[in-house]
Amino acid sequence: MGAVRRDAHTTWTRLRGTRTGFTLIELLVVIAIAVILMGLLVPTGRALRAGNRAMTCKSQLQQIGVAVKAYALDEGGVPPFYIDQTGNPDDPAGSPPLGPGLMALYDAGYLSRQQSLHCPVDNYTQPGSAEYFYSYQRYDSDVAADVALNKYSYLSTRGISLDTDPFYRRQLQPAADVDGDASTPAVPVNMPGWRPGDQAVITWCPFHVNEIEIQEEGAYQVLFWDGSVQRVRASVMTDPAVGPDAAWKVGFTDAG
């Protein structure tokens, strides 16, 4: 009996000693599992990175909203960025807006980080250029606009001078026809106690349209005067037949 046990032990030891690696089938199984795991993890990692970029952009927009309100309280108006009386609102390339725009928030100390003016997904400009910090006051050729100048995401006024117009307080600053010439654009004026409506659009960010979705459609991030940053479907922002006739007129009911 003892001899049988010794022979069995010797045989098992010999067999175990001859097996030094994986079989081909085992190796293929391990590779297949690794491929499946990579296929699951890569999209998840991309989604997480996209979500983090969108959250960073949202946080920056909220910082800009607080800074714009503080600037307006101290200075009597929002940072200047508007077309002058000699400009043509239908020719933004030939008549770009005047003034520093949102950069004034950093220059005057209302924003602590200049980087807050650059969306992390904005790859259209190079670091070191002035336009690098124009992510939230850029000319957006894709959005709907009643006049070409309103394709700028940030403008201090949108040229509505009639206070009975329902969109009059959707501007960040009141507009006035100071020269009495209807053919020239209205310009922003300081009005004591002026307060835009909560749904006034401060600016928007289009750069996440391929990363964030609402009902399987890309979305913009829009900063409203009440401080909220809400997502609005791209078709609402770009198609007058779907949304308002201009992107700056979107409201709370257009979000989500």
Protein Blocks (a to p, Z undefined) as FASTA:
>chain_A
ZZmmmmmmmmmmmmmmmpgbdcfklmmmmmmmmmmmmmmmmmmmmmmmmmmmmmmmmmmm
mmmmmmmmmmmmmnopacdddddfkbcfklmmlmccedjkjmlmmmnopafblklmpcfk
lckbcehiaklmmmmmcccfkbccfbfklmpfbdfbgoiabfkbmklmmpfbdcddfkop
akbccdddddehiacdfklcfbdcfklmmmbccehiacdddddfkopacdddfklmmmmk
lmcfbfklpcfklgZZ
